[in-house]
């Protein structure tokens, strides 16, 4: 028996509370189970109970065995002194608070329906499954799944907001600077995201704004800060960049000693750092008030139009400085634009709308639902279980959140799907 199952039983009152008694023989009347606490401290705050003839208000702690109280050393922790009831599966020992006073115990072992226990055991029966409920996932009704996906996506937005808020604090509330940092990370993708972000953070954004007045300067700034101009080539374009960067470096007292050097290993040529940095430079040369433009854009078409950019001319025939190839324009693909929307623009607008007190959630949900679903291993595996479960990017983002934060952590009893299956209502 796992402790999270006890949390589920208590939170949703899934036990015979009409016959609940403490192991000391006093009747327990559950008035309010309290607020589930996911941080340190007692498991449920502000519960209200009647034990015998006395009404109590306080916290509730749950354990598989009562002796776990001592295993976790709660008797030494004053934070547990206001626990009014110890809810356990097996009451194997009397427990006491820090001040030595005893705590009433309620054992759930004989108060839970056997079918519920069997359903719980089946949910965690196979350790070989990709997810615990993979045999039952296809039977979940559409309403439960869609509603849970929306909640998961908003949860994912909240997590992405953490980085944005940190960058906002460091930039002195400069939203344009935060956008630049987020875009740089996004343009670096998984392999070079941290490298590009370190480049962005090595610059005061005012330098970017000034350099963006000239296409060669902004490109030189990005290439130079990333350490891509440290070599020697007898190439006019390379030498122009190097000269511009030397000028900028001296003028603004730049250093790139703390910048992570970008990698090329196992990248498709279109994702080489040279190409992505040139496109990022082009974006800032083309749009001087990028944040304002993106916030004002209400349609997907308008945002895509802003992202209609390409590399400088040199990169039409190169992937690296010395190697030339047949000329072709290197524009941002639709798939890459979608990634920028998913990982930068929508999360940033989500944070900004809250900051100015203008709730834009419904509009953002509408935007993300218009973007095709991502194609990654998590999405592919969920679609094998249920083809129609992922049809747009809201749903693909939701399923990534589900797999990483719930399935992999075995938090089935905090998941709407797991709860529905446990209740036998799939």
C-alpha positions, -999 to 999 in steps of 0.1 A, spaced: 0 0 0 14 34 -10 9 66 9 -5 85 -21 -34 60 -21 -42 71 15 -41 108 3 -66 99 -24 -89 81 1 -88 110 25 -90 138 0 -120 124 -19 -136 107 12 -133 73 -5 -138 53 27 -167 45 50 -164 76 71 -199 69 87 -183 41 106 -149 58 113 -135 55 148 -101 62 162 -82 32 173 -89 45 208 -126 39 202 -139 75 197 -163 83 168 -148 105 140 -170 129 121 -153 143 90 -165 179 85 -137 191 61 -107 170 50 -86 202 46 -63 215 19 -38 190 3 -2 201 10 23 192 -16 53 208 2 70 200 35 49 198 66 16 179 74 -2 164 45 -35 183 49 -39 218 64 -69 232 81 -90 201 84 -122 201 106 -132 170 125 -154 160 154 -137 133 176 -159 121 203 -177 152 215 -149 176 207 -147 196 174 -111 201 162 -95 223 136 -60 216 125 -38 195 103 -39 158 94 -9 136 87 -11 103 67 12 73 68 11 37 56 21 26 91 17 46 122 54 39 131 64 59 100 57 90 122 89 81 141 108 69 110 103 105 96 111 120 130 79 140 132 80 137 170 110 161 169 94 186 146 72 213 161 55 218 127 36 186 135 24 197 169 -9 209 155 -18 176 139 -52 166 152 -55 132 135 -30 106 123 -46 87 94 -29 53 87 -34 20 70 -20 0 98 -20 14 134 11 -4 147 22 20 174 9 50 194 23 83 182 30 115 202 37 151 193 69 170 201 54 179 235 47 142 243 9 145 240 -7 115 221 -24 120 187 -56 101 179 -52 76 150 -77 65 124 -70 33 105 -85 30 70 -77 -6 65 -112 -19 72 -131 11 59 -122 9 22 -142 -10 -5 -123 -41 -17 -131 -32 -54 -114 2 -49 -83 -15 -36 -83 -40 -65 -86 -12 -90 -57 7 -74 -35 -25 -74 -44 -31 -111 -34 5 -120 1 -1 -107 3 -38 -116 27 -37 -146 61 -22 -142 69 -29 -179 42 -6 -192 52 28 -209 25 43 -186 6 26 -158 -28 30 -175 -18 23 -211 -43 -6 -214 -72 16 -202 -61 50 -216 -82 46 -248 -114 41 -227 -113 75 -210 -142 97 -222 -134 126 -244 -147 153 -219 -124 141 -191 -94 139 -214 -99 173 -231 -106 191 -198 -75 175 -182 -54 184 -213 -63 221 -209 -54 221 -172 -21 203 -180 -13 229 -207 -20 258 -182 2 240 -157 30 238 -183 26 275 -190 30 282 -153 62 262 -152 76 281 -183 67 313 -165 94 306 -138 122 312 -162 105 343 -176 99 358 -142 136 352 -133 148 368 -165 123 397 -159 138 403 -125 174 403 -138 165 426 -166 148 452 -144 114 445 -159 125 449 -195 101 428 -215 119 434 -248 151 421 -232 133 390 -218 119 383 -253 154 385 -267 167 360 -241 138 336 -247 142 338 -285 179 332 -283 173 301 -262 146 290 -286 167 295 -317 194 274 -301 170 245 -298 178 217 -273 215 213 -281 225 250 -282 197 266 -262 219 272 -231 247 284 -253 226 310 -271 210 320 -238 244 326 -223 253 347 -253 221 368 -248 228 372 -211 263 384 -218 250 415 -234 231 445 -222 200 446 -244 207 483 -252 238 471 -271 215 447 -292 192 476 -300 220 498 -312 237 471 -332 204 461 -348 204 494 -368 229 477 -392 225 441 -404 263 434 -404 267 448 -369 240 427 -353 252 396 -370 288 403 -359 277 409 -324 259 375 -321 287 356 -339 315 373 -319 298 368 -285 294 331 -293 331 328 -302 324 319 -338 349 346 -351 379 333 -332 394 315 -362 412 328 -393 397 326 -428 406 344 -460 369 352 -466 358 388 -471 325 384 -453 342 367 -423 368 394 -420 341 421 -422 323 404 -393 355 401 -374 363 438 -379 328 449 -368 329 427 -337 363 442 -327 348 476 -330 317 467 -310 337 448 -284 360 478 -278 331 504 -279 309 485 -254 336 467 -234 322 433 -243 335 400 -231 325 365 -241 346 346 -216 315 332 -198 296 323 -230 290 286 -236 304 277 -271 278 264 -295 280 228 -307 275 213 -342 276 176 -334 246 157 -348 228 188 -360 210 191 -393 228 218 -413 198 241 -412 201 241 -374 238 249 -374 246 278 -350 257 300 -379 223 297 -396 202 302 -365 223 332 -353 220 348 -387 182 344 -387 180 358 -352 201 388 -362 178 393 -393 147 392 -370 161 420 -349 173 440 -378 139 438 -394 118 445 -363 130 473 -340 101 469 -315 96 432 -317 79 426 -283 53 453 -290 46 439 -324 41 404 -311 19 415 -283 -3 435 -307 -6 405 -331 -40 389 -326 -38 362 -353 -15 333 -361 -11 347 -396 1 381 -382 27 364 -360 39 341 -388 44 372 -409 67 388 -383 87 355 -383 91 355 -421 129 360 -420 159 345 -436 197 345 -432 220 372 -447 230 365 -483 263 348 -475 245 319 -458 224 312 -488 254 294 -502 271 283 -469 265 263 -438 299 271 -424 323 298 -433 347 278 -455 323 254 -473 302 266 -502 271 248 -516 244 254 -542 226 286 -534 192 285 -517 174 308 -492 174 297 -456 141 309 -441 124 299 -409 103 268 -416 67 266 -404 77 239 -379 104 262 -364 79 292 -363 55 269 -344 83 261 -319 90 298 -314 53 303 -307 49 274 -284 81 280 -263 85 317 -264 58 339 -277 27 324 -260 44 318 -226 57 354 -227 23 368 -236 8 347 -208 31 363 -183 27 398 -197 -11 397 -198 -11 388 -161 14 415 -152 -7 442 -167 -40 427 -154 -53 419 -188 -64 382 -188 -56 368 -223 -58 331 -215 -88 324 -238 -71 341 -267 -38 322 -261 -56 289 -258 -73 297 -291 -38 304 -307 -22 273 -294 -51 251 -306 -45 264 -342 -9 252 -342 -4 216 -354 7 191 -328 44 185 -322 59 153 -334 80 138 -307 84 104 -291 60 111 -262 33 123 -287 39 93 -310 35 69 -281 3 85 -268 -11 84 -304 -4 46 -305 -26 42 -274 -53 66 -288 -49 82 -322 -73 111 -316 -57 122 -283 -33 147 -299 -45 169 -327 -30 203 -319 -1 218 -299 -22 225 -268 -27 187 -266 8 178 -275 22 201 -248 -3 187 -224 7 151 -231 44 160 -226 34 175 -192 14 144 -184 42 120 -191 70 139 -174 52 152 -144 26 125 -136 32 92 -154 70 91 -148 65 101 -112 37 75 -107 14 104 -96 -17 86 -110 -38 97 -81 -31 133 -88 -41 128 -124 -77 132 -136 -73 101 -158 -60 79 -130 -87 91 -106 -114 84 -133 -100 49 -139 -98 42 -101 -135 52 -98 -143 27 -126 -159 55 -147 -138 53 -178 
